[in-house]
Amino acid sequence: MDVVECPECGGWVPVDYKRCQTCGHYMKPEAMGPPRRVIQPSKGPLLQRRVPTKWRIVVVAAVIVFAIVITWALFTNPFGTSDVKVVVTYSHPWSGAIGDLYDIHTWGSTGSYSQTLHRTHSGTWIVTANAQKLDGSSATLTISIQTMDGRVLRSSSTSTPYGMAQVVATL
């Protein structure tokens, strides 16, 4: 197959085409230059396309910026959260577990309860907690992860007898 190089994007265009299939540029016969013979593989794309250098630079720059942002998020505290509190609101007995990647323990009470967790490391902090009703009541048990000023980050509830609610927050 005889092809010419598109002067706009650098893609290969068959000589009998009037427009580039890659960018749509009108192929003027006088500006096409000499045709080249391309031997096509039996399978795969019919035309080989080169990625323009400016797009290569843009992609490399985007990957570098993305890597910097991810590194910053993993090794800093981007949300500024050093402590959170986990709050259970329920008027009957309940039990469950609370913790993060470094520490987990069981907890329980009769009635509402609040537990503060302290960040002990930099980087991503995953906090998880659950609470299960220990009675057959249809009252609602709610568990939430909150900032120290009371802003709810995650919340879950159940009104099912002996039901369980669970929350997970990535900070």
C-alpha positions as CSV (number, residue, x, y, z in Angstrom):
1,M,0.0,0.0,0.0
2,D,1.3,3.4,-0.9
3,V,1.0,6.0,1.9
4,V,2.1,9.6,2.6
5,E,2.8,11.3,5.8
6,C,0.1,13.8,7.1
7,P,1.8,17.3,7.5
8,E,-0.6,18.1,10.4
9,C,-0.3,15.1,12.7
10,G,2.4,12.9,11.2
11,G,0.1,9.9,10.7
12,W,0.3,7.7,7.6
13,V,-2.5,8.2,5.0
14,P,-3.2,6.1,1.9
15,V,-2.4,8.1,-1.3
16,D,-6.0,7.7,-2.6
17,Y,-7.5,9.3,0.6
18,K,-8.4,13.0,0.6
19,R,-8.4,13.5,4.3
20,C,-6.2,12.1,7.1
21,Q,-8.0,9.5,9.1
22,T,-6.3,10.6,12.3
23,C,-6.8,14.3,12.4
24,G,-9.1,15.1,9.4
25,H,-6.6,17.3,7.7
26,Y,-7.3,17.9,4.0
27,M,-4.5,16.2,2.0
28,K,-3.5,18.6,-0.8
29,P,-1.9,16.5,-3.6
30,E,0.8,19.1,-4.2
31,A,1.9,19.1,-0.5
32,M,1.9,15.4,0.1
33,G,5.4,14.6,-1.0
34,P,6.6,11.3,-2.5
35,P,4.5,8.2,-1.5
36,R,6.1,5.4,0.5
37,R,5.4,1.6,0.2
38,V,4.2,0.1,3.4
39,I,4.0,-3.7,3.9
40,Q,1.0,-4.4,6.1
41,P,1.1,-7.2,8.6
42,S,-1.6,-9.9,8.2
43,K,-3.2,-8.8,11.5
44,G,-3.4,-5.6,13.4
45,P,-3.9,-1.9,12.3
46,L,-4.0,-1.1,8.7
47,L,-2.1,2.2,9.2
48,Q,0.7,2.9,11.6
49,R,0.3,6.1,13.5
50,R,3.0,8.1,15.2
51,V,2.1,10.0,18.4
52,P,3.2,13.6,18.0
53,T,6.0,14.7,20.3
54,K,3.9,17.4,22.0
55,W,1.5,14.7,23.2
56,R,4.3,12.5,24.5
57,I,5.6,15.5,26.5
58,V,2.1,16.2,27.9
59,V,1.6,12.5,28.9
60,V,5.0,12.3,30.6
61,A,4.3,15.5,32.5
62,A,0.9,14.3,33.6
63,V,2.4,11.0,34.9
64,I,5.1,12.9,36.8
65,V,2.5,15.3,38.4
66,F,0.3,12.3,39.3
67,A,3.2,10.5,41.0
68,I,4.1,13.6,43.0
69,V,0.5,14.1,44.2
70,I,0.2,10.4,45.2
71,T,3.5,10.5,47.0
72,W,2.4,13.7,48.8
73,A,-0.9,12.1,49.9
74,L,0.7,8.9,51.1
75,F,3.4,10.6,53.2
76,T,1.6,13.7,54.6
77,N,-1.6,14.4,56.3
78,P,-3.5,16.1,53.4
79,F,-6.8,16.4,55.3
80,G,-5.3,17.8,58.5
81,T,-7.0,15.3,60.6
82,S,-5.0,14.2,63.6
83,D,-7.8,12.8,65.8
84,V,-11.3,11.4,65.1
85,K,-14.0,10.3,67.3
86,V,-16.3,7.3,66.7
87,V,-19.7,7.8,68.1
88,V,-22.4,5.1,68.7
89,T,-25.9,6.3,69.4
90,Y,-28.2,3.6,70.9
91,S,-30.2,3.3,74.1
92,H,-29.7,-0.5,74.6
93,P,-26.7,-2.9,75.0
94,W,-24.3,-3.2,72.0
95,S,-20.7,-4.4,71.3
96,G,-18.3,-4.1,68.4
97,A,-14.8,-3.4,67.3
98,I,-12.9,-0.2,66.6
99,G,-9.4,0.5,65.2
100,D,-7.1,1.4,62.3
101,L,-4.3,-0.3,60.5
102,Y,-2.1,-0.4,63.6
103,D,-4.5,-1.1,66.5
104,I,-7.9,-2.7,66.8
105,H,-9.9,-3.6,70.0
106,T,-13.4,-4.5,71.0
107,W,-15.7,-2.1,72.7
108,G,-19.3,-2.0,73.9
109,S,-21.7,-0.3,76.2
110,T,-25.3,0.2,77.2
111,G,-26.4,3.5,75.7
112,S,-24.5,6.0,73.6
113,Y,-20.8,6.1,73.6
114,S,-17.9,8.0,72.0
115,Q,-14.3,6.9,71.5
116,T,-11.4,9.1,70.3
117,L,-8.7,7.7,68.0
118,H,-5.4,9.5,67.7
119,R,-3.3,9.4,64.5
120,T,0.0,7.9,65.2
121,H,1.6,8.1,61.8
122,S,1.7,10.2,58.7
123,G,0.2,9.1,55.4
124,T,-3.1,7.5,54.7
125,W,-5.1,6.6,57.8
126,I,-7.9,4.1,57.5
127,V,-10.3,4.1,60.5
128,T,-12.9,1.3,60.9
129,A,-15.6,0.6,63.5
130,N,-18.6,-1.6,63.9
131,A,-21.4,-2.0,66.5
132,Q,-23.9,-4.8,66.8
133,K,-27.1,-4.6,68.8
134,L,-27.3,-7.2,71.6
135,D,-31.0,-7.2,71.8
136,G,-34.1,-7.8,69.6
137,S,-35.3,-4.2,69.7
138,S,-36.3,-2.3,66.6
139,A,-34.7,0.9,67.9
140,T,-32.0,2.4,65.6
141,L,-28.3,2.0,66.3
142,T,-26.2,4.6,64.5
143,I,-22.4,4.6,64.3
144,S,-20.3,7.4,62.8
145,I,-16.8,8.6,62.4
146,Q,-16.5,12.3,63.1
147,T,-13.9,15.0,63.2
148,M,-13.2,16.4,66.7
149,D,-15.5,19.4,65.9
150,G,-18.4,17.0,65.2
151,R,-18.4,17.0,61.3
152,V,-19.6,13.5,60.3
153,L,-17.2,11.8,57.9
154,R,-19.0,8.5,57.6
155,S,-22.2,7.1,59.2
156,S,-24.2,3.9,59.2
157,S,-27.2,2.7,61.0
158,T,-29.4,-0.4,61.6
159,S,-32.9,-0.9,63.1
160,T,-32.8,-4.7,62.5
161,P,-33.0,-6.8,65.7
162,Y,-29.5,-7.9,66.5
163,G,-28.4,-5.9,63.5
164,M,-24.9,-4.5,62.8
165,A,-23.7,-1.2,61.4
166,Q,-20.2,-0.6,60.1
167,V,-18.2,2.5,59.0
168,V,-14.8,3.0,57.3
169,A,-13.1,6.3,56.6
170,T,-9.9,6.9,54.7
171,L,-8.2,10.0,55.9
